[in-house]
């Protein structure tokens, strides 16, 4: 393999030397050689093998980064969130199970690991979250090996840029503060959609810390907050409202009904998403679109919601639901029911761009979540390598680089790595 470039050059030059008028072809030969040099100089894709899987953590273990290494010195990068704390040994176990396999067989490896974990929790949670990070890294590695972006491996793209809504992280505040923050976000960064939280465990009007029923004063507080947001941003900016699954079905109906005059893009998870029938009661009671799914896993987890029309919009988290291939399967399943696909996203820019490749590859994409911390916390620029701007006028420019197009910056990540946790060792 080390002699490959010189062999190629020798072959080209000998071929040209045998032609008449060599001097006239010198520039052509140089151009052809340059073109060849730009191609992937690794050995045949069929010879690729996984040699190791290593990981690192930030945010108290709730952000997992993995690197999948190969025998051709191509490395894939992946990320998972939330259900990842304490999963170092799970990463190691899965890594041992995939060593020696060809990383281009992404679906096969995913299915091998998932099936082997049938009695180890492979239906969801930590098992699937860790597998998500590894699966994403395999797509990244495959794209680099074949010199194409991930969206091309997923079947091509429907769009060149990915619309996002900004989770403002300025929620559960007085109405005037939330309205002001909404206007700042829209004016400063040109977002066309924003999201605010309205669940507040410290609301003095709650009946008690464990009662999930919304009372009149609490409901009025919610309506006042989002009314202020709507008045601040006007009618042409979409508003998403999150309840974090902390209420009961009756409360979900009441809040959704009260929000109807504000024309929300959606009301998010008024109740936990495990009970599809309960969601259907809420969805059928209101014209406010209902969205759910950030804590569901695999396409199987979304089937009940879609099958009975329980929600208007689905929002899988692509950094824990099963990976990029599984995310496309979820989106395609939703598309059969004409349900929009609006992924949840609380990861780094690596996870955001990985999600963007999926969003580009499906027809029913609606919008992707974006976090205000990308603008306020320097960590999120330091822990990754990327080209250009992260976001332009409320859209992520889709990377055309091989693989995901964003990589882990080990030097930057090490500054924020969790203590007493492995760091790519």
C-alpha positions as MATLAB code, in Angstrom:
seq = 'XXXXXXXXXXXXXXXXXXXXXXXXXXXXXXXXXXXXXXXXXXXXXXXXXXXXXXXXXXXXXXXXXXXXXXXXXXXXXXXXXXXXXXXXXXXXXXXXXXXXXXXXXXXXXXXXXXXXXXXXXXXXXXXXXXXXXXXXXXXXXXXXXXXXXXXXXXXXXXXXXXXXXXXXXXXXXXXXXXXXXXXXXXXXXXXXXXXXXXXXXXXXXXXXXXXXXXXXXXXXXXXXXXXXXXXXXXXXXXXXXXXXXXXXXXXXXXXXXXXXXXXXXXXXXXXXXXXXXXXXXXXXXXXXXXXXXXXXXXXXXXXXXXXXXXXXXXXXXXXXXXXXXXXXXXXXXXXXXXXXXXXXXXXXXXXXXXXXXXXXXXXXXXXXXXXXXXXXXXXXXXXXXXXXXXXXXXXXXXXXXXXXXXXXXXXXXXXXXXXXXXXXX';
ca = [
       0.000    0.000    0.000;
       2.939    2.349    0.702;
       4.065    2.143   -2.942;
       0.610    2.764   -4.349;
       0.996    6.482   -5.217;
       4.350    5.995   -6.999;
       3.050    2.953   -8.859;
       0.061    4.914  -10.079;
       2.265    7.788  -11.213;
       4.631    5.435  -12.997;
       1.727    3.772  -14.774;
       0.285    7.076  -15.953;
       3.614    8.487  -17.101;
       4.611    5.338  -18.987;
       1.277    5.302  -20.762;
       1.687    8.906  -21.783;
       5.325    8.449  -22.819;
       4.297    5.856  -25.364;
       1.968    8.289  -27.097;
       3.029   10.598  -29.897;
       3.714   14.191  -29.030;
       4.699   13.640  -25.398;
       5.515   17.293  -24.871;
       1.996   18.278  -25.863;
       0.552   15.891  -23.295;
       2.706   16.880  -20.332;
       0.081   19.156  -18.761;
      -2.639   16.569  -19.367;
      -0.519   13.958  -17.613;
       0.024   16.214  -14.629;
      -3.669   17.007  -14.404;
      -4.593   13.336  -14.605;
      -2.028   12.470  -11.958;
      -3.425   15.214   -9.708;
      -6.926   13.819  -10.169;
      -5.755   10.334   -9.255;
      -3.961   11.668   -6.201;
      -7.235   13.170   -4.982;
      -8.890    9.771   -4.966;
      -8.914    7.518   -1.920;
      -5.486    5.861   -1.723;
      -6.510    3.276    0.870;
      -6.695   -0.401   -0.018;
      -9.865   -2.035   -1.260;
     -12.988   -1.395    0.833;
     -13.444   -5.152    1.164;
     -10.180   -5.257    3.148;
     -11.369   -2.785    5.803;
     -11.530   -4.117    9.342;
     -12.475   -2.565   12.682;
      -9.509   -2.667   15.036;
     -10.741   -0.823   18.136;
     -13.474    1.301   19.708;
     -12.586    3.967   22.282;
     -14.668    6.523   24.150;
     -14.727    9.715   26.227;
     -17.390   11.539   28.259;
     -18.415   15.085   29.160;
     -21.366   16.606   31.049;
     -21.251   14.117   33.936;
     -21.357   11.164   31.615;
     -24.445   12.309   29.744;
     -22.518   12.959   26.520;
     -20.625    9.982   25.092;
     -18.130   10.302   22.239;
     -16.727    7.256   20.479;
     -14.053    6.631   17.896;
     -14.080    3.505   15.756;
     -10.616    2.661   14.417;
      -9.735    0.623   11.340;
      -6.746   -1.197    9.839;
      -6.456    1.515    7.179;
      -6.067    4.371    9.662;
      -9.546    5.686    8.905;
     -11.373    6.691   12.099;
     -15.118    7.166   12.513;
     -16.598    9.578   15.066;
     -19.942    9.175   16.825;
     -21.938   10.611   19.732;
     -24.737    9.600   22.089;
     -26.544   11.489   24.859;
     -28.591   11.129   28.035;
     -28.718    7.364   28.642;
     -24.931    7.050   28.622;
     -23.659    7.690   32.160;
     -21.526    4.811   33.397;
     -21.491    2.968   30.073;
     -17.718    2.558   29.619;
     -17.842   -1.221   29.965;
     -20.786   -1.404   27.584;
     -18.735    0.453   24.974;
     -15.894   -2.001   25.541;
     -18.165   -5.013   25.239;
     -19.683   -3.809   21.968;
     -16.237   -2.862   20.697;
     -14.972   -6.401   21.318;
     -17.966   -7.796   19.460;
     -17.335   -5.803   16.297;
     -13.536   -5.993   16.054;
     -12.398   -7.630   12.850;
     -15.633   -6.838   11.031;
     -15.874   -4.683    7.931;
     -17.230   -1.277    9.042;
     -18.933   -0.743    5.691;
     -21.555   -3.314    6.669;
     -23.233   -0.798    8.965;
     -26.716   -2.326    9.008;
     -25.369   -5.836    9.510;
     -23.145   -4.789   12.417;
     -25.994   -2.868   14.009;
     -28.293   -5.866   13.753;
     -25.624   -8.288   15.005;
     -25.010   -6.201   18.123;
     -28.702   -5.543   18.729;
     -29.694   -9.199   18.403;
     -26.827  -10.383   20.560;
     -28.025   -8.034   23.284;
     -31.578   -9.354   23.284;
     -31.267  -10.421   26.939;
     -28.959   -7.550   27.870;
     -31.385   -4.647   27.447;
     -31.258   -4.157   23.681;
     -34.827   -2.897   23.577;
     -33.823    0.628   24.629;
     -31.997    2.692   27.244;
     -28.239    2.547   27.699;
     -27.714   -0.406   25.408;
     -29.298    1.304   22.416;
     -27.765    4.691   23.263;
     -24.246    3.265   23.193;
     -25.023    1.333   20.021;
     -26.259    4.628   18.547;
     -22.858    6.271   19.041;
     -21.038    3.314   17.516;
     -23.447    3.066   14.587;
     -23.041    6.772   13.818;
     -19.269    6.391   13.894;
     -19.537    3.510   11.422;
     -21.390    5.748    8.953;
     -18.678    8.374    9.394;
     -15.956    5.802    8.777;
     -17.768    4.367    5.757;
     -18.197    7.803    4.214;
     -14.506    8.553    4.620;
     -13.503    5.184    3.175;
     -15.728    5.675    0.120;
     -15.055    9.437   -0.106;
     -18.725   10.462    0.076;
     -20.845   12.305    2.674;
     -23.157   10.251    4.875;
     -26.307   11.579    3.208;
     -25.110    9.966   -0.036;
     -24.770    6.615    1.728;
     -28.329    7.081    3.002;
     -29.646    7.400   -0.543;
     -29.019   11.052   -1.370;
     -30.515   14.330   -0.250;
     -33.790   16.174   -0.620;
     -32.340   19.475    0.643;
     -29.013   21.286    1.000;
     -29.625   22.966    4.352;
     -31.499   21.950    7.468;
     -33.964   24.277    9.182;
     -33.664   24.393   12.967;
     -35.620   25.801   15.890;
     -33.749   27.308   18.812;
     -34.323   25.899   22.275;
     -33.841   29.145   24.137;
     -32.912   27.798   27.587;
     -34.830   30.830   28.875;
     -37.931   29.149   30.130;
     -40.082   29.086   33.237;
     -39.536   32.853   33.559;
     -41.877   35.812   33.840;
     -43.812   36.420   30.616;
     -42.030   39.659   29.802;
     -38.610   38.001   30.165;
     -39.585   35.114   27.925;
     -40.955   37.502   25.335;
     -37.783   39.565   25.410;
     -35.599   36.503   25.091;
     -37.611   35.229   22.142;
     -37.150   38.520   20.287;
     -33.409   38.544   21.022;
     -32.946   35.054   19.648;
     -34.882   35.802   16.480;
     -33.246   39.179   15.884;
     -29.664   38.155   16.697;
     -29.527   34.818   14.892;
     -32.379   34.973   12.359;
     -34.139   31.886   13.651;
     -37.558   31.249   12.177;
     -38.658   29.034   15.076;
     -38.096   28.976   18.848;
     -38.946   26.689   21.750;
     -39.812   27.416   25.377;
     -40.507   25.185   28.389;
     -43.620   25.747   30.474;
     -43.318   22.994   33.075;
     -42.027   24.374   36.364;
     -41.616   22.157   39.411;
     -41.147   25.281   41.531;
     -44.406   26.912   40.531;
     -46.058   27.858   43.860;
     -49.447   27.176   42.301;
     -48.788   23.455   41.910;
     -50.975   21.274   44.120;
     -47.948   19.329   45.372;
     -44.633   18.052   43.945;
     -46.131   14.733   42.837;
     -49.524   15.758   41.478;
     -49.456   15.945   37.674;
     -52.676   17.894   37.320;
     -52.423   21.516   36.180;
     -54.459   23.990   38.216;
     -56.113   27.234   37.026;
     -53.327   29.554   38.204;
     -50.604   27.342   36.756;
     -52.449   27.134   33.447;
     -52.845   30.903   33.309;
     -49.132   31.341   33.945;
     -48.363   29.083   30.969;
     -50.757   30.936   28.674;
     -49.370   34.313   29.737;
     -45.808   33.200   29.035;
     -46.418   31.932   25.525;
     -48.734   34.837   24.714;
     -45.805   37.148   25.497;
     -43.565   35.100   23.217;
     -46.088   35.261   20.377;
     -46.516   39.008   20.759;
     -42.735   39.470   20.676;
     -41.935   37.401   17.601;
     -45.079   38.013   15.565;
     -47.141   35.626   13.493;
     -44.420   34.461   11.084;
     -42.142   32.774   13.619;
     -42.999   29.253   14.728;
     -43.260   28.540   18.451;
     -42.763   25.124   20.044;
     -43.765   24.543   23.668;
     -42.315   21.752   25.814;
     -43.978   20.175   28.866;
     -41.347   17.426   29.393;
     -43.921   14.692   30.033;
     -44.698   16.004   33.520;
     -48.492   16.188   33.435;
     -51.533   13.927   33.135;
     -53.892   13.388   30.217;
     -56.513   15.824   31.504;
     -53.903   18.542   31.878;
     -52.554   17.830   28.414;
     -56.005   18.418   26.962;
     -56.491   21.643   28.909;
     -53.122   23.126   28.007;
     -53.431   22.164   24.338;
     -56.881   23.757   24.165;
     -55.726   26.925   25.903;
     -52.824   27.261   23.441;
     -54.965   27.025   20.316;
     -55.269   30.833   19.769;
     -51.445   31.070   19.781;
     -51.052   28.751   16.764;
     -48.123   26.697   18.021;
     -45.933   24.647   15.764;
     -46.485   21.976   18.382;
     -47.078   21.185   22.052;
     -44.365   18.778   23.120;
     -44.828   15.791   25.409;
     -47.548   16.874   27.853;
     -47.418   13.291   29.183;
     -44.792   10.516   29.020;
     -44.707    8.931   25.580;
     -45.064    5.297   26.642;
     -48.884    5.306   26.500;
     -49.981    5.790   22.896;
     -53.690    5.544   23.722;
     -53.460    8.368   26.254;
     -51.717   10.539   23.665;
     -54.510    9.875   21.218;
     -57.053   11.296   23.700;
     -55.074   14.542   23.821;
     -54.417   14.769   20.083;
     -58.052   14.208   19.191;
     -59.215   16.898   21.609;
     -57.379   19.857   20.076;
     -56.232   21.637   16.939;
     -52.837   22.264   18.573;
     -50.355   19.813   16.981;
     -49.001   17.292   19.505;
     -45.389   16.108   19.295;
     -43.631   13.284   21.172;
     -40.881   10.678   21.040;
     -37.552   11.946   22.359;
     -37.370    9.081   24.865;
     -38.495    6.294   22.562;
     -36.052    3.821   21.055;
     -35.821    2.108   17.683;
     -38.548    2.096   15.050;
     -40.480   -0.369   17.194;
     -40.962    2.326   19.827;
     -42.698    4.640   17.352;
     -44.998    2.074   15.779;
     -47.813    2.336   18.397;
     -47.943    6.156   18.195;
     -48.098    6.107   14.412;
     -50.382    3.121   14.042;
     -53.269    4.672   15.983;
     -52.674    8.334   15.087;
     -51.627    9.237   18.620;
     -49.428   12.214   17.667;
     -49.198   14.765   14.885;
     -45.385   14.971   14.799;
     -42.626   12.599   15.948;
     -39.341   13.733   17.486;
     -36.837   10.885   17.934;
     -33.489   11.806   19.447;
     -31.008   10.615   16.834;
     -28.215   10.401   19.414;
     -29.983    7.695   21.387;
     -32.826    6.164   19.331;
     -30.608    3.678   17.492;
     -28.399    5.590   15.090;
     -28.621    7.180   11.685;
     -29.870    4.162    9.772;
     -32.527    3.518   12.395;
     -33.467    7.207   12.333;
     -34.104    6.970    8.609;
     -36.255    3.892    9.198;
     -38.252    5.804   11.821;
     -38.733    8.732    9.442;
     -39.791    6.448    6.607;
     -42.241    4.668    8.889;
     -43.743    8.035    9.857;
     -43.929    9.028    6.212;
     -46.240    6.080    5.535;
     -48.709    7.816    7.896;
     -47.929   11.307    6.501;
     -46.478   12.347    9.860;
     -43.672   14.957    9.920;
     -40.236   14.090   11.321;
     -38.725   16.707   13.688;
     -35.747   15.234   15.587;
     -34.847   16.157   19.146;
     -31.180   17.208   19.470;
     -29.220   17.997   22.660;
     -25.769   16.927   21.456;
     -22.655   18.684   20.174;
     -22.159   19.890   16.613;
     -21.006   16.372   15.740;
     -24.450   15.072   16.706;
     -26.181   18.019   15.053;
     -24.472   17.403   11.713;
     -25.014   13.654   11.952;
     -28.713   14.401   12.464;
     -28.631   16.837    9.554;
     -27.540   14.071    7.164;
     -30.606   12.045    8.113;
     -32.873   15.093    7.889;
     -31.577   15.763    4.389;
     -32.218   12.180    3.292;
     -35.955   11.896    4.072;
     -38.917   13.668    2.431;
     -40.990   14.268    5.573;
     -38.419   16.300    7.520;
     -39.981   19.283    9.286;
     -37.351   20.895   11.528;
     -34.395   19.947   13.784;
     -33.714   21.111   17.325;
     -30.830   23.549   17.930;
     -29.539   24.636   21.332;
     -28.726   28.189   22.389;
     -25.591   26.822   24.074;
     -23.905   26.706   20.661;
     -23.914   30.518   20.856;
     -23.300   30.996   24.581;
     -20.927   28.218   25.677;
     -17.449   28.182   24.059;
     -17.045   24.493   24.892;
     -19.257   23.516   21.989;
     -16.953   25.173   19.473;
     -13.798   23.804   21.101;
     -14.683   20.116   21.273;
     -15.154   19.587   17.517;
     -13.435   20.298   14.215;
     -15.652   21.684   11.442;
     -15.516   23.956    8.408;
     -17.428   27.181    7.824;
     -20.257   28.464   10.003;
     -22.223   26.187   12.294;
     -25.479   27.824   11.292;
     -26.583   30.468    8.785;
     -29.903   32.317    9.175;
     -31.542   29.519   11.113;
     -30.288   26.684    8.874;
     -27.423   24.195    9.220;
     -25.449   24.101    5.942;
     -25.202   20.391    5.115;
     -21.598   19.196    4.940;
     -20.382   17.708    1.653;
     -17.173   16.375    3.208;
     -16.669   12.593    3.338;
     -18.415   11.059    6.336;
     -20.321   13.248    8.773;
     -18.102   16.262    8.108;
     -17.528   17.085   11.780;
     -14.912   15.409   13.971;
     -14.000   15.252   17.631;
     -11.238   17.649   18.647;
      -9.446   15.578   21.292;
      -7.371   18.492   22.536;
     -10.446   20.644   23.069;
     -12.569   17.824   24.448;
      -9.926   16.887   27.017;
     -10.389   20.267   28.716;
     -13.983   19.346   29.533;
     -13.688   15.581   29.936;
     -15.260   14.043   33.035;
     -12.759   13.229   35.729;
     -12.132    9.585   36.618;
     -13.628    8.532   33.283;
     -11.755    6.991   30.335;
     -10.545    9.342   27.630;
     -10.045    7.383   24.424;
      -8.009    4.722   26.196;
];
